[in-house]
Structure formats: C-alpha cells, structure tokens
Amino acid sequence: MQYIQIGDDRVPAIGQGTWKMGAEGQDHRAEAEAVRYGIDVGLTLIDTAEAYAQGGSERVVAQAIKGIRDRVFLVTKVAPSNAGRDTFRHSLTESLKRLETDYVDLYLLHWPSKTVPLEETLAAMTLAHRDGLIRYIGLSNFPTEHLDEAQTLLGDLPIAADQVEYQLTNRRAETALIPYAARHGKAIMAYSPVKDLFDLGENHPGIKTLNNIAESHRVSAETVALAYLIGSGPVVAIPKAVQRAHIDANRQALDLELSADERRAIQEAFPSPGEDLPFVAL
Ligand SMILES: NC(=O)c1ccc[n+]([C@@H]2O[C@H](COP(=O)([O-])OP(=O)(O)OC[C@H]3O[C@@H](n4cnc5c(N)ncnc54)[C@H](OP(=O)(O)O)[C@@H]3O)[C@@H](O)[C@H]2O)c1
C-alpha cells in the first residue's frame, strides 16, 4: 500500500475529493455513506472546501466522519476572497462548525488571491496554527515559483502541501512542481485526477494504452491512471467518487505498482507540454 508524508503524518496516497457533494437536490445521505465507505476501505484523507456547495460539502463530510474524526486526515480550504486579516478567522471557524470538529489537519488557501496580499493570509494561518486550529498549512493552485516565494515569506513553518490539477491529460505538475516538492519535503495533492479521461473515447491512443495495462493487471483504466499519478513522486490523488465500484477502483490504485515500461508507455501516450502550471489568481 502506498503512503505519502504530509508533515509528520503518513497518509494513504489516494484520498477522497468532495466537490459537488452537498449541493441542493442531491442525496446527501448517500454521499456521506460513500465517503464513510471510502474511509473504511482505507481512503482516509478527505478534501473539502468552504466554497463547495456553499458549505454543503463540509456538512456531508461531518456526517461521514461522525465518531471517527481521529481516523481521518481532514483537508479544507479558505476561499481567496475570505483570506484577509479581517475575514480569515471567521471563515475557518465556520468551516470547523460545519465539519463538527475543533481542528483541521491541513488548511489550504484555495487559489492565489487578486486582492488579498499573501503575507496577510500566511500571517493569519500562522496564528491559527499556533492556536491549534490547523495542524498544517498549505496552498492550492500555486505554480512552483509562487510556492517557493510563499515558503520564503512564511519562514520556518513549512508549507506542507500544494493542491493542483494533475491528471494524465495535464501532466504540467511533473515539469517542476513535483521535483521541487520531492526536494523540499512537500506533498502535491492531485485534483481532478480521472475526470478528463472519460471524454477521450476508446480510440484515443492513451485510452488504448491504459486499457491494455489495465487488462493485464485485471483492474480498470482509472486505477492505472491513479497508480501512475501517485507513482510520480510525493503525490496524493483525491478522486471524488460516490459509486462504490469507483471507490473500490480508486482504492486498488494504492496496491498497483506499474513497471518502468508501463510508465513510459503511458507518458508516450499522454505527452506533456513540458511547461509549469499557469499562475491564476481569483
Ligand atoms: N483545489 C482546487 O482548485 C480543486 C479543483 C477541482 C477539484 N478539487 C478537488 O479534487 C477532487 C477531485 O476532482 P474532481 O471532482 O474535479 O474530478 P475527479 O475526481 O477526477 O472526477 C470525478 C468524477 O469521476 C468519477 N470517478 C471517480 N472515480 C472513478 C473511477 N475509478 N472510475 C470511473 N469514474 C470515476 C466520479 O463519479 P461518481 O461520483 O459517480 O462515482 C465523478 O463523476 C474534488 O472533488 C475536489 O475535492 C480541487
């Protein structure tokens, strides 16, 4: 089973995303049961955000982790517009209330902010860490150079993780970010790790390659894709899944080790542009 180090914690390298859970008109009980099932099979890192379904996703997560808070590595995010001196602590407190807990394991700035200086957010995060409300500080959607600048601003307290889009159709994180994370003891959280595969169609050379490898290991193409991502360095992938067959397939990736030849075939079938991630501030 593959693990990743986040700060001092050792966490299974496949977690669970929850974007779109908790939205109006959906079956929140089924969503919470899915997340709980995922935890029970070993996917103990849960990713949510105050922005998801206006807090609805955090409420679903609270249901899923009731009574088992200490078995879970809980990640949530402050929206960039709420990350300033006067609003940060209120956002965090509201997230804690919705999550029905008194601490989060990892708290991320969801996107670089157009309006709030990063120094302000990092100072507020440092105070929240000091007060025991967040165990680790992290960022999301920060390219390598900006992550490095943020670490310089923060000083001694480490930025434990950067959450970015990383999937076979977007391998930009491999260019500089994952090597940087490996050198500096940081974790990369891969978001949207499977979703763009569906649109490619059976005749896409990448899908054919994944299907061939999947067949030889008797797993699904998505399991192979996830195993590739978490085999690329200090990476934890956070697929969102409600269907149990999907959760089982995601769990299988923790035990699938791809050969060097299989990894090379995947890389050839999903070529990378060789650029870093773009900088986008919201
Ligand atoms: N930091 C950010 O800016 C940011 C941005 C986007 C996402 N995220 C986080 O990353 C998480 C994952 O990203 P995402 O939700 O965009 O996309 P994703 O996890 O790549 O794709 C989700 C979709 O894939 C399906 N699925 C999951 N596992 C599967 C499998 N093994 N086989 C086939 N289909 C499978 C799900 O179906 P079912 O639900 O029907 O099972 C769902 O339709 C989010 O939920 C969120 O927590 C963060």
The ligand as an ORCA input file, in Angstrom:
! r2SCAN-3c Opt
* xyz 0 1
  N      -8.151     22.960     -5.333
  C      -8.934     23.111     -6.384
  O      -8.995     24.180     -7.010
  C      -9.759     21.948     -6.866
  C     -10.356     21.976     -8.132
  C     -11.088     20.849     -8.538
  C     -11.213     19.757     -7.688
  N     -10.637     19.772     -6.445
  C     -10.765     18.612     -5.510
  O     -10.371     17.431     -6.194
  C     -11.420     16.479     -6.139
  C     -11.414     15.606     -7.370
  O     -11.567     16.367     -8.555
  P     -12.914     16.376     -9.417
  O     -14.084     16.064     -8.551
  O     -12.883     17.637    -10.198
  O     -12.673     15.228    -10.504
  P     -12.346     13.671    -10.468
  O     -12.263     13.173     -9.104
  O     -11.206     13.460    -11.386
  O     -13.651     13.088    -11.200
  C     -14.870     12.919    -10.531
  C     -15.763     12.063    -11.417
  O     -15.088     10.840    -11.678
  C     -15.906      9.739    -11.357
  N     -14.992      8.689    -10.871
  C     -14.291      8.688     -9.715
  N     -13.532      7.572     -9.616
  C     -13.757      6.859    -10.751
  C     -13.292      5.614    -11.233
  N     -12.442      4.858    -10.532
  N     -13.722      5.183    -12.445
  C     -14.599      5.924    -13.171
  N     -15.082      7.116    -12.760
  C     -14.670      7.577    -11.559
  C     -16.897     10.241    -10.346
  O     -18.100      9.509    -10.445
  P     -19.104      9.180     -9.208
  O     -19.073     10.352     -8.265
  O     -20.398      8.960     -9.882
  O     -18.616      7.921     -8.527
  C     -17.088     11.682    -10.792
  O     -18.029     11.753    -11.851
  C     -12.675     17.365     -5.995
  O     -13.796     16.611     -5.605
  C     -12.178     18.390     -5.005
  O     -12.184     17.836     -3.693
  C      -9.894     20.844     -6.032
*
